[in-house]
Amino acid sequence: MPIKIALDEQLVAPAVSFGEHSSGSEAVTVVLEQYVQRLKQRKVIESFGTIDYDEDYDYKRQRNVR
C-alpha cells in the first residue's frame, strides 16, 4: 500500500547504508517488520507469570501416552 510520509534523511541514509539496503523504502520496511516483531515479543513477555500450571502434571508420563 503506497503511503507518502516525510522522513528525516539524516535517519534514513545511515539505515540504508548500515543495513546494506537498496533503497530507503526497503530500509523502512525492514524497520517496520522489526518493530512489529518487538511488539509481539513484548506481549509474550507481559504474559509471563500469568499462566497457572498444574503442579501434579507429569510431562514424562505423557510422552509414553499414545
PDB file of N, CA, C, O and CB in Angstrom:
ATOM      1  N   MET A   1       0.843  -1.157   0.000  1.00  0.00           N
ATOM      2  CA  MET A   1       0.000   0.000   0.000  1.00  0.00           C
ATOM      3  C   MET A   1       0.899   1.234   0.000  1.00  0.00           C
ATOM      4  O   MET A   1       1.676   1.432   0.933  1.00  0.00           O
ATOM      5  CB  MET A   1      -0.965  -0.010   1.212  1.00  0.00           C
ATOM      6  N   PRO A   2       0.802   2.038  -1.008  1.00  0.00           N
ATOM      7  CA  PRO A   2       1.634   3.234  -1.077  1.00  0.00           C
ATOM      8  C   PRO A   2       1.203   4.273  -0.043  1.00  0.00           C
ATOM      9  O   PRO A   2       0.027   4.619   0.068  1.00  0.00           O
ATOM     10  CB  PRO A   2       1.576   3.836  -2.479  1.00  0.00           C
ATOM     11  N   ILE A   3       2.185   4.755   0.707  1.00  0.00           N
ATOM     12  CA  ILE A   3       1.936   5.793   1.711  1.00  0.00           C
ATOM     13  C   ILE A   3       3.027   6.835   1.555  1.00  0.00           C
ATOM     14  O   ILE A   3       4.211   6.510   1.465  1.00  0.00           O
ATOM     15  CB  ILE A   3       1.908   5.204   3.176  1.00  0.00           C
ATOM     16  N   LYS A   4       2.611   8.086   1.526  1.00  0.00           N
ATOM     17  CA  LYS A   4       3.593   9.168   1.446  1.00  0.00           C
ATOM     18  C   LYS A   4       3.815   9.718   2.849  1.00  0.00           C
ATOM     19  O   LYS A   4       2.880  10.169   3.511  1.00  0.00           O
ATOM     20  CB  LYS A   4       3.121  10.298   0.469  1.00  0.00           C
ATOM     21  N   ILE A   5       5.063   9.672   3.286  1.00  0.00           N
ATOM     22  CA  ILE A   5       5.421  10.236   4.579  1.00  0.00           C
ATOM     23  C   ILE A   5       6.749  10.977   4.445  1.00  0.00           C
ATOM     24  O   ILE A   5       7.584  10.644   3.604  1.00  0.00           O
ATOM     25  CB  ILE A   5       5.508   9.128   5.669  1.00  0.00           C
ATOM     26  N   ALA A   6       6.921  11.975   5.283  1.00  0.00           N
ATOM     27  CA  ALA A   6       8.179  12.719   5.300  1.00  0.00           C
ATOM     28  C   ALA A   6       9.083  12.081   6.342  1.00  0.00           C
ATOM     29  O   ALA A   6       8.718  11.962   7.512  1.00  0.00           O
ATOM     30  CB  ALA A   6       7.947  14.241   5.607  1.00  0.00           C
ATOM     31  N   LEU A   7      10.274  11.671   5.899  1.00  0.00           N
ATOM     32  CA  LEU A   7      11.232  11.044   6.799  1.00  0.00           C
ATOM     33  C   LEU A   7      12.482  11.909   6.896  1.00  0.00           C
ATOM     34  O   LEU A   7      12.853  12.596   5.944  1.00  0.00           O
ATOM     35  CB  LEU A   7      11.590   9.618   6.319  1.00  0.00           C
ATOM     36  N   ASP A   8      13.112  11.866   8.036  1.00  0.00           N
ATOM     37  CA  ASP A   8      14.352  12.594   8.251  1.00  0.00           C
ATOM     38  C   ASP A   8      15.469  11.897   7.490  1.00  0.00           C
ATOM     39  O   ASP A   8      15.824  10.761   7.804  1.00  0.00           O
ATOM     40  CB  ASP A   8      14.687  12.695   9.762  1.00  0.00           C
ATOM     41  N   GLU A   9      16.014  12.564   6.505  1.00  0.00           N
ATOM     42  CA  GLU A   9      17.069  11.971   5.675  1.00  0.00           C
ATOM     43  C   GLU A   9      18.295  11.601   6.494  1.00  0.00           C
ATOM     44  O   GLU A   9      19.023  10.677   6.131  1.00  0.00           O
ATOM     45  CB  GLU A   9      17.468  12.931   4.565  1.00  0.00           C
ATOM     46  N   GLN A  10      18.536  12.311   7.602  1.00  0.00           N
ATOM     47  CA  GLN A  10      19.678  12.004   8.463  1.00  0.00           C
ATOM     48  C   GLN A  10      19.484  10.685   9.200  1.00  0.00           C
ATOM     49  O   GLN A  10      20.451  10.123   9.713  1.00  0.00           O
ATOM     50  CB  GLN A  10      19.902  13.131   9.465  1.00  0.00           C
ATOM     51  N   LEU A  11      18.259  10.184   9.264  1.00  0.00           N
ATOM     52  CA  LEU A  11      17.991   8.870   9.844  1.00  0.00           C
ATOM     53  C   LEU A  11      17.924   7.790   8.780  1.00  0.00           C
ATOM     54  O   LEU A  11      18.368   6.663   8.999  1.00  0.00           O
ATOM     55  CB  LEU A  11      16.694   8.897  10.630  1.00  0.00           C
ATOM     56  N   VAL A  12      17.372   8.135   7.634  1.00  0.00           N
ATOM     57  CA  VAL A  12      17.189   7.142   6.573  1.00  0.00           C
ATOM     58  C   VAL A  12      18.528   6.749   5.943  1.00  0.00           C
ATOM     59  O   VAL A  12      18.786   5.565   5.725  1.00  0.00           O
ATOM     60  CB  VAL A  12      16.239   7.685   5.494  1.00  0.00           C
ATOM     61  N   ALA A  13      19.365   7.718   5.655  1.00  0.00           N
ATOM     62  CA  ALA A  13      20.643   7.435   4.973  1.00  0.00           C
ATOM     63  C   ALA A  13      21.503   6.430   5.748  1.00  0.00           C
ATOM     64  O   ALA A  13      21.974   5.461   5.151  1.00  0.00           O
ATOM     65  CB  ALA A  13      21.432   8.736   4.772  1.00  0.00           C
ATOM     66  N   PRO A  14      21.725   6.623   7.058  1.00  0.00           N
ATOM     67  CA  PRO A  14      22.519   5.617   7.774  1.00  0.00           C
ATOM     68  C   PRO A  14      21.833   4.251   7.837  1.00  0.00           C
ATOM     69  O   PRO A  14      22.502   3.219   7.801  1.00  0.00           O
ATOM     70  CB  PRO A  14      22.808   6.100   9.182  1.00  0.00           C
ATOM     71  N   ALA A  15      20.503   4.243   7.929  1.00  0.00           N
ATOM     72  CA  ALA A  15      19.782   2.967   7.964  1.00  0.00           C
ATOM     73  C   ALA A  15      19.992   2.208   6.659  1.00  0.00           C
ATOM     74  O   ALA A  15      20.203   0.995   6.667  1.00  0.00           O
ATOM     75  CB  ALA A  15      18.273   3.197   8.213  1.00  0.00           C
ATOM     76  N   VAL A  16      19.936   2.914   5.554  1.00  0.00           N
ATOM     77  CA  VAL A  16      20.155   2.286   4.246  1.00  0.00           C
ATOM     78  C   VAL A  16      21.592   1.784   4.153  1.00  0.00           C
ATOM     79  O   VAL A  16      21.837   0.669   3.693  1.00  0.00           O
ATOM     80  CB  VAL A  16      19.850   3.283   3.091  1.00  0.00           C
ATOM     81  N   SER A  17      22.528   2.600   4.587  1.00  0.00           N
ATOM     82  CA  SER A  17      23.943   2.261   4.490  1.00  0.00           C
ATOM     83  C   SER A  17      24.324   1.097   5.400  1.00  0.00           C
ATOM     84  O   SER A  17      24.881   0.100   4.940  1.00  0.00           O
ATOM     85  CB  SER A  17      24.788   3.468   4.828  1.00  0.00           C
ATOM     86  N   PHE A  18      24.023   1.223   6.684  1.00  0.00           N
ATOM     87  CA  PHE A  18      24.408   0.187   7.645  1.00  0.00           C
ATOM     88  C   PHE A  18      23.676  -1.127   7.386  1.00  0.00           C
ATOM     89  O   PHE A  18      24.236  -2.209   7.559  1.00  0.00           O
ATOM     90  CB  PHE A  18      24.131   0.661   9.067  1.00  0.00           C
ATOM     91  N   GLY A  19      22.424  -1.014   6.972  1.00  0.00           N
ATOM     92  CA  GLY A  19      21.635  -2.215   6.706  1.00  0.00           C
ATOM     93  C   GLY A  19      21.877  -2.797   5.336  1.00  0.00           C
ATOM     94  O   GLY A  19      21.339  -3.848   4.989  1.00  0.00           O
ATOM     95  N   GLU A  20      22.701  -2.100   4.547  1.00  0.00           N
ATOM     96  CA  GLU A  20      23.003  -2.526   3.183  1.00  0.00           C
ATOM     97  C   GLU A  20      21.735  -2.749   2.367  1.00  0.00           C
ATOM     98  O   GLU A  20      21.613  -3.732   1.636  1.00  0.00           O
ATOM     99  CB  GLU A  20      23.834  -3.799   3.202  1.00  0.00           C
ATOM    100  N   HIS A  21      20.798  -1.819   2.507  1.00  0.00           N
ATOM    101  CA  HIS A  21      19.541  -1.878   1.765  1.00  0.00           C
ATOM    102  C   HIS A  21      19.707  -1.174   0.424  1.00  0.00           C
ATOM    103  O   HIS A  21      20.571  -0.309   0.274  1.00  0.00           O
ATOM    104  CB  HIS A  21      18.386  -1.239   2.580  1.00  0.00           C
ATOM    105  N   SER A  22      18.891  -1.538  -0.534  1.00  0.00           N
ATOM    106  CA  SER A  22      18.987  -0.936  -1.862  1.00  0.00           C
ATOM    107  C   SER A  22      18.262   0.400  -1.944  1.00  0.00           C
ATOM    108  O   SER A  22      18.514   1.189  -2.855  1.00  0.00           O
ATOM    109  CB  SER A  22      18.429  -1.883  -2.900  1.00  0.00           C
ATOM    110  N   SER A  23      17.364   0.658  -0.999  1.00  0.00           N
ATOM    111  CA  SER A  23      16.610   1.911  -1.033  1.00  0.00           C
ATOM    112  C   SER A  23      16.116   2.262   0.359  1.00  0.00           C
ATOM    113  O   SER A  23      16.143   1.441   1.276  1.00  0.00           O
ATOM    114  CB  SER A  23      15.425   1.810  -2.012  1.00  0.00           C
ATOM    115  N   GLY A  24      15.668   3.496   0.493  1.00  0.00           N
ATOM    116  CA  GLY A  24      15.080   3.938   1.751  1.00  0.00           C
ATOM    117  C   GLY A  24      13.791   3.193   2.041  1.00  0.00           C
ATOM    118  O   GLY A  24      13.469   2.910   3.195  1.00  0.00           O
ATOM    119  N   SER A  25      13.065   2.880   0.993  1.00  0.00           N
ATOM    120  CA  SER A  25      11.805   2.147   1.152  1.00  0.00           C
ATOM    121  C   SER A  25      12.062   0.762   1.742  1.00  0.00           C
ATOM    122  O   SER A  25      11.328   0.309   2.620  1.00  0.00           O
ATOM    123  CB  SER A  25      11.075   2.021  -0.202  1.00  0.00           C
ATOM    124  N   GLU A  26      13.097   0.101   1.259  1.00  0.00           N
ATOM    125  CA  GLU A  26      13.434  -1.223   1.790  1.00  0.00           C
ATOM    126  C   GLU A  26      13.859  -1.119   3.253  1.00  0.00           C
ATOM    127  O   GLU A  26      13.479  -1.959   4.069  1.00  0.00           O
ATOM    128  CB  GLU A  26      14.557  -1.877   0.953  1.00  0.00           C
ATOM    129  N   ALA A  27      14.634  -0.108   3.588  1.00  0.00           N
ATOM    130  CA  ALA A  27      15.077   0.081   4.970  1.00  0.00           C
ATOM    131  C   ALA A  27      13.888   0.317   5.887  1.00  0.00           C
ATOM    132  O   ALA A  27      13.829  -0.241   6.983  1.00  0.00           O
ATOM    133  CB  ALA A  27      16.060   1.256   5.067  1.00  0.00           C
ATOM    134  N   VAL A  28      12.944   1.137   5.451  1.00  0.00           N
ATOM    135  CA  VAL A  28      11.758   1.423   6.261  1.00  0.00           C
ATOM    136  C   VAL A  28      10.925   0.159   6.448  1.00  0.00           C
ATOM    137  O   VAL A  28      10.393  -0.076   7.533  1.00  0.00           O
ATOM    138  CB  VAL A  28      10.907   2.533   5.607  1.00  0.00           C
ATOM    139  N   THR A  29      10.808  -0.653   5.406  1.00  0.00           N
ATOM    140  CA  THR A  29      10.060  -1.905   5.506  1.00  0.00           C
ATOM    141  C   THR A  29      10.691  -2.831   6.540  1.00  0.00           C
ATOM    142  O   THR A  29       9.987  -3.425   7.357  1.00  0.00           O
ATOM    143  CB  THR A  29       9.996  -2.602   4.140  1.00  0.00           C
ATOM    144  N   VAL A  30      12.015  -2.955   6.505  1.00  0.00           N
ATOM    145  CA  VAL A  30      12.715  -3.818   7.463  1.00  0.00           C
ATOM    146  C   VAL A  30      12.521  -3.292   8.883  1.00  0.00           C
ATOM    147  O   VAL A  30      12.279  -4.066   9.809  1.00  0.00           O
ATOM    148  CB  VAL A  30      14.226  -3.905   7.122  1.00  0.00           C
ATOM    149  N   VAL A  31      12.625  -1.992   9.050  1.00  0.00           N
ATOM    150  CA  VAL A  31      12.453  -1.391  10.376  1.00  0.00           C
ATOM    151  C   VAL A  31      11.042  -1.653  10.895  1.00  0.00           C
ATOM    152  O   VAL A  31      10.869  -1.977  12.069  1.00  0.00           O
ATOM    153  CB  VAL A  31      12.733   0.130  10.329  1.00  0.00           C
ATOM    154  N   LEU A  32      10.046  -1.518  10.046  1.00  0.00           N
ATOM    155  CA  LEU A  32       8.666  -1.781  10.473  1.00  0.00           C
ATOM    156  C   LEU A  32       8.467  -3.249  10.833  1.00  0.00           C
ATOM    157  O   LEU A  32       7.771  -3.556  11.800  1.00  0.00           O
ATOM    158  CB  LEU A  32       7.680  -1.377   9.373  1.00  0.00           C
ATOM    159  N   GLU A  33       9.066  -4.156  10.071  1.00  0.00           N
ATOM    160  CA  GLU A  33       8.962  -5.585  10.387  1.00  0.00           C
ATOM    161  C   GLU A  33       9.569  -5.866  11.761  1.00  0.00           C
ATOM    162  O   GLU A  33       8.998  -6.609  12.560  1.00  0.00           O
ATOM    163  CB  GLU A  33       9.668  -6.440   9.302  1.00  0.00           C
ATOM    164  N   GLN A  34      10.721  -5.272  12.027  1.00  0.00           N
ATOM    165  CA  GLN A  34      11.378  -5.468  13.320  1.00  0.00           C
ATOM    166  C   GLN A  34      10.558  -4.864  14.455  1.00  0.00           C
ATOM    167  O   GLN A  34      10.489  -5.426  15.548  1.00  0.00           O
ATOM    168  CB  GLN A  34      12.780  -4.853  13.303  1.00  0.00           C
ATOM    169  N   TYR A  35       9.943  -3.727  14.194  1.00  0.00           N
ATOM    170  CA  TYR A  35       9.098  -3.067  15.195  1.00  0.00           C
ATOM    171  C   TYR A  35       7.902  -3.943  15.562  1.00  0.00           C
ATOM    172  O   TYR A  35       7.584  -4.112  16.740  1.00  0.00           O
ATOM    173  CB  TYR A  35       8.611  -1.703  14.674  1.00  0.00           C
ATOM    174  N   VAL A  36       7.253  -4.492  14.556  1.00  0.00           N
ATOM    175  CA  VAL A  36       6.102  -5.369  14.801  1.00  0.00           C
ATOM    176  C   VAL A  36       6.540  -6.611  15.574  1.00  0.00           C
ATOM    177  O   VAL A  36       5.846  -7.047  16.493  1.00  0.00           O
ATOM    178  CB  VAL A  36       5.428  -5.777  13.465  1.00  0.00           C
ATOM    179  N   GLN A  37       7.686  -7.182  15.207  1.00  0.00           N
ATOM    180  CA  GLN A  37       8.203  -8.357  15.908  1.00  0.00           C
ATOM    181  C   GLN A  37       8.468  -8.035  17.376  1.00  0.00           C
ATOM    182  O   GLN A  37       8.144  -8.828  18.260  1.00  0.00           O
ATOM    183  CB  GLN A  37       9.488  -8.864  15.234  1.00  0.00           C
ATOM    184  N   ARG A  38       9.055  -6.878  17.627  1.00  0.00           N
ATOM    185  CA  ARG A  38       9.349  -6.480  19.006  1.00  0.00           C
ATOM    186  C   ARG A  38       8.069  -6.297  19.816  1.00  0.00           C
ATOM    187  O   ARG A  38       8.024  -6.661  20.992  1.00  0.00           O
ATOM    188  CB  ARG A  38      10.169  -5.187  19.022  1.00  0.00           C
ATOM    189  N   LEU A  39       7.033  -5.738  19.203  1.00  0.00           N
ATOM    190  CA  LEU A  39       5.751  -5.585  19.902  1.00  0.00           C
ATOM    191  C   LEU A  39       5.148  -6.948  20.242  1.00  0.00           C
ATOM    192  O   LEU A  39       4.587  -7.128  21.323  1.00  0.00           O
ATOM    193  CB  LEU A  39       4.763  -4.770  19.042  1.00  0.00           C
ATOM    194  N   LYS A  40       5.263  -7.911  19.318  1.00  0.00           N
ATOM    195  CA  LYS A  40       4.769  -9.267  19.587  1.00  0.00           C
ATOM    196  C   LYS A  40       5.538  -9.898  20.744  1.00  0.00           C
ATOM    197  O   LYS A  40       4.948 -10.547  21.608  1.00  0.00           O
ATOM    198  CB  LYS A  40       4.889 -10.151  18.325  1.00  0.00           C
ATOM    199  N   GLN A  41       6.850  -9.705  20.759  1.00  0.00           N
ATOM    200  CA  GLN A  41       7.673 -10.248  21.843  1.00  0.00           C
ATOM    201  C   GLN A  41       7.278  -9.622  23.173  1.00  0.00           C
ATOM    202  O   GLN A  41       7.228 -10.311  24.191  1.00  0.00           O
ATOM    203  CB  GLN A  41       9.171 -10.007  21.565  1.00  0.00           C
ATOM    204  N   ARG A  42       7.000  -8.337  23.173  1.00  0.00           N
ATOM    205  CA  ARG A  42       6.600  -7.656  24.403  1.00  0.00           C
ATOM    206  C   ARG A  42       5.308  -8.251  24.963  1.00  0.00           C
ATOM    207  O   ARG A  42       5.167  -8.417  26.175  1.00  0.00           O
ATOM    208  CB  ARG A  42       6.423  -6.151  24.148  1.00  0.00           C
ATOM    209  N   LYS A  43       4.360  -8.572  24.068  1.00  0.00           N
ATOM    210  CA  LYS A  43       3.107  -9.196  24.514  1.00  0.00           C
ATOM    211  C   LYS A  43       3.374 -10.535  25.192  1.00  0.00           C
ATOM    212  O   LYS A  43       2.768 -10.844  26.218  1.00  0.00           O
ATOM    213  CB  LYS A  43       2.149  -9.391  23.324  1.00  0.00           C
ATOM    214  N   VAL A  44       4.279 -11.331  24.624  1.00  0.00           N
ATOM    215  CA  VAL A  44       4.612 -12.634  25.203  1.00  0.00           C
ATOM    216  C   VAL A  44       5.262 -12.432  26.568  1.00  0.00           C
ATOM    217  O   VAL A  44       4.917 -13.121  27.529  1.00  0.00           O
ATOM    218  CB  VAL A  44       5.555 -13.437  24.261  1.00  0.00           C
ATOM    219  N   ILE A  45       6.189 -11.501  26.657  1.00  0.00           N
ATOM    220  CA  ILE A  45       6.880 -11.241  27.926  1.00  0.00           C
ATOM    221  C   ILE A  45       5.893 -10.781  28.992  1.00  0.00           C
ATOM    222  O   ILE A  45       6.015 -11.163  30.156  1.00  0.00           O
ATOM    223  CB  ILE A  45       7.984 -10.183  27.735  1.00  0.00           C
ATOM    224  N   GLU A  46       4.923  -9.968  28.607  1.00  0.00           N
ATOM    225  CA  GLU A  46       3.926  -9.487  29.565  1.00  0.00           C
ATOM    226  C   GLU A  46       3.068 -10.624  30.111  1.00  0.00           C
ATOM    227  O   GLU A  46       2.504 -10.501  31.198  1.00  0.00           O
ATOM    228  CB  GLU A  46       3.036  -8.437  28.913  1.00  0.00           C
ATOM    229  N   SER A  47       2.959 -11.733  29.370  1.00  0.00           N
ATOM    230  CA  SER A  47       2.130 -12.850  29.821  1.00  0.00           C
ATOM    231  C   SER A  47       2.864 -13.749  30.823  1.00  0.00           C
ATOM    232  O   SER A  47       2.239 -14.602  31.454  1.00  0.00           O
ATOM    233  CB  SER A  47       1.679 -13.676  28.624  1.00  0.00           C
ATOM    234  N   PHE A  48       4.193 -13.567  30.978  1.00  0.00           N
ATOM    235  CA  PHE A  48       4.934 -14.371  31.948  1.00  0.00           C
ATOM    236  C   PHE A  48       4.354 -14.172  33.346  1.00  0.00           C
ATOM    237  O   PHE A  48       4.085 -13.047  33.768  1.00  0.00           O
ATOM    238  CB  PHE A  48       6.436 -14.004  31.928  1.00  0.00           C
ATOM    239  N   GLY A  49       4.170 -15.268  34.044  1.00  0.00           N
ATOM    240  CA  GLY A  49       3.646 -15.204  35.401  1.00  0.00           C
ATOM    241  C   GLY A  49       2.139 -15.132  35.483  1.00  0.00           C
ATOM    242  O   GLY A  49       1.586 -15.077  36.581  1.00  0.00           O
ATOM    243  N   THR A  50       1.461 -15.131  34.347  1.00  0.00           N
ATOM    244  CA  THR A  50       0.001 -15.029  34.363  1.00  0.00           C
ATOM    245  C   THR A  50      -0.678 -16.370  34.087  1.00  0.00           C
ATOM    246  O   THR A  50      -1.905 -16.462  34.123  1.00  0.00           O
ATOM    247  CB  THR A  50      -0.457 -14.004  33.341  1.00  0.00           C
ATOM    248  N   ILE A  51       0.108 -17.400  33.813  1.00  0.00           N
ATOM    249  CA  ILE A  51      -0.445 -18.712  33.489  1.00  0.00           C
ATOM    250  C   ILE A  51      -0.254 -19.633  34.687  1.00  0.00           C
ATOM    251  O   ILE A  51       0.852 -19.765  35.211  1.00  0.00           O
ATOM    252  CB  ILE A  51       0.226 -19.309  32.214  1.00  0.00           C
ATOM    253  N   ASP A  52      -1.336 -20.266  35.112  1.00  0.00           N
ATOM    254  CA  ASP A  52      -1.264 -21.209  36.223  1.00  0.00           C
ATOM    255  C   ASP A  52      -1.006 -22.613  35.675  1.00  0.00           C
ATOM    256  O   ASP A  52      -1.676 -23.066  34.747  1.00  0.00           O
ATOM    257  CB  ASP A  52      -2.572 -21.175  37.067  1.00  0.00           C
ATOM    258  N   TYR A  53      -0.035 -23.280  36.260  1.00  0.00           N
ATOM    259  CA  TYR A  53       0.317 -24.624  35.839  1.00  0.00           C
ATOM    260  C   TYR A  53      -0.116 -25.634  36.894  1.00  0.00           C
ATOM    261  O   TYR A  53      -0.144 -25.338  38.089  1.00  0.00           O
ATOM    262  CB  TYR A  53       1.825 -24.732  35.574  1.00  0.00           C
ATOM    263  N   ASP A  54      -0.451 -26.834  36.426  1.00  0.00           N
ATOM    264  CA  ASP A  54      -0.834 -27.921  37.311  1.00  0.00           C
ATOM    265  C   ASP A  54       0.432 -28.535  37.890  1.00  0.00           C
ATOM    266  O   ASP A  54       1.234 -29.115  37.158  1.00  0.00           O
ATOM    267  CB  ASP A  54      -1.686 -28.988  36.560  1.00  0.00           C
ATOM    268  N   GLU A  55       0.612 -28.414  39.172  1.00  0.00           N
ATOM    269  CA  GLU A  55       1.818 -28.911  39.847  1.00  0.00           C
ATOM    270  C   GLU A  55       1.938 -30.433  39.754  1.00  0.00           C
ATOM    271  O   GLU A  55       3.041 -30.973  39.838  1.00  0.00           O
ATOM    272  CB  GLU A  55       1.812 -28.483  41.315  1.00  0.00           C
ATOM    273  N   ASP A  56       0.814 -31.126  39.581  1.00  0.00           N
ATOM    274  CA  ASP A  56       0.828 -32.589  39.528  1.00  0.00           C
ATOM    275  C   ASP A  56       1.053 -33.137  38.115  1.00  0.00           C
ATOM    276  O   ASP A  56       1.125 -34.352  37.935  1.00  0.00           O
ATOM    277  CB  ASP A  56      -0.475 -33.128  40.075  1.00  0.00           C
ATOM    278  N   TYR A  57       1.162 -32.278  37.132  1.00  0.00           N
ATOM    279  CA  TYR A  57       1.325 -32.725  35.751  1.00  0.00           C
ATOM    280  C   TYR A  57       2.685 -33.401  35.578  1.00  0.00           C
ATOM    281  O   TYR A  57       3.713 -32.856  35.978  1.00  0.00           O
ATOM    282  CB  TYR A  57       1.183 -31.535  34.770  1.00  0.00           C
ATOM    283  N   ASP A  58       2.679 -34.595  34.977  1.00  0.00           N
ATOM    284  CA  ASP A  58       3.904 -35.353  34.764  1.00  0.00           C
ATOM    285  C   ASP A  58       4.179 -35.430  33.259  1.00  0.00           C
ATOM    286  O   ASP A  58       3.647 -36.294  32.562  1.00  0.00           O
ATOM    287  CB  ASP A  58       3.796 -36.783  35.389  1.00  0.00           C
ATOM    288  N   TYR A  59       5.009 -34.521  32.776  1.00  0.00           N
ATOM    289  CA  TYR A  59       5.267 -34.469  31.343  1.00  0.00           C
ATOM    290  C   TYR A  59       5.981 -35.719  30.830  1.00  0.00           C
ATOM    291  O   TYR A  59       5.815 -36.090  29.668  1.00  0.00           O
ATOM    292  CB  TYR A  59       6.087 -33.244  31.016  1.00  0.00           C
ATOM    293  N   LYS A  60       6.772 -36.371  31.684  1.00  0.00           N
ATOM    294  CA  LYS A  60       7.471 -37.578  31.261  1.00  0.00           C
ATOM    295  C   LYS A  60       6.482 -38.717  31.011  1.00  0.00           C
ATOM    296  O   LYS A  60       6.648 -39.495  30.072  1.00  0.00           O
ATOM    297  CB  LYS A  60       8.506 -37.993  32.315  1.00  0.00           C
ATOM    298  N   ARG A  61       5.466 -38.808  31.847  1.00  0.00           N
ATOM    299  CA  ARG A  61       4.463 -39.846  31.660  1.00  0.00           C
ATOM    300  C   ARG A  61       3.664 -39.594  30.374  1.00  0.00           C
ATOM    301  O   ARG A  61       3.273 -40.541  29.691  1.00  0.00           O
ATOM    302  CB  ARG A  61       3.519 -39.907  32.881  1.00  0.00           C
ATOM    303  N   GLN A  62       3.426 -38.341  30.049  1.00  0.00           N
ATOM    304  CA  GLN A  62       2.663 -38.001  28.852  1.00  0.00           C
ATOM    305  C   GLN A  62       3.412 -38.395  27.577  1.00  0.00           C
ATOM    306  O   GLN A  62       2.781 -38.629  26.546  1.00  0.00           O
ATOM    307  CB  GLN A  62       2.351 -36.505  28.834  1.00  0.00           C
ATOM    308  N   ARG A  63       4.725 -38.471  27.626  1.00  0.00           N
ATOM    309  CA  ARG A  63       5.498 -38.858  26.431  1.00  0.00           C
ATOM    310  C   ARG A  63       5.140 -40.265  25.975  1.00  0.00           C
ATOM    311  O   ARG A  63       5.179 -40.550  24.778  1.00  0.00           O
ATOM    312  CB  ARG A  63       7.007 -38.771  26.714  1.00  0.00           C
ATOM    313  N   ASN A  64       4.790 -41.157  26.913  1.00  0.00           N
ATOM    314  CA  ASN A  64       4.514 -42.550  26.601  1.00  0.00           C
ATOM    315  C   ASN A  64       3.060 -42.811  26.252  1.00  0.00           C
ATOM    316  O   ASN A  64       2.713 -43.928  25.866  1.00  0.00           O
ATOM    317  CB  ASN A  64       4.907 -43.409  27.751  1.00  0.00           C
ATOM    318  N   VAL A  65       2.210 -41.817  26.377  1.00  0.00           N
ATOM    319  CA  VAL A  65       0.788 -41.992  26.064  1.00  0.00           C
ATOM    320  C   VAL A  65       0.605 -41.869  24.559  1.00  0.00           C
ATOM    321  O   VAL A  65       0.976 -40.863  23.955  1.00  0.00           O
ATOM    322  CB  VAL A  65      -0.097 -40.944  26.821  1.00  0.00           C
ATOM    323  N   ARG A  66       0.028 -42.908  23.963  1.00  0.00           N
ATOM    324  CA  ARG A  66      -0.221 -42.874  22.501  1.00  0.00           C
ATOM    325  C   ARG A  66      -1.524 -43.474  22.180  1.00  0.00           C
ATOM    326  O   ARG A  66      -1.905 -43.534  21.011  1.00  0.00           O
ATOM    327  CB  ARG A  66       0.860 -43.593  21.730  1.00  0.00           C
TER     328      ARG A  66
END
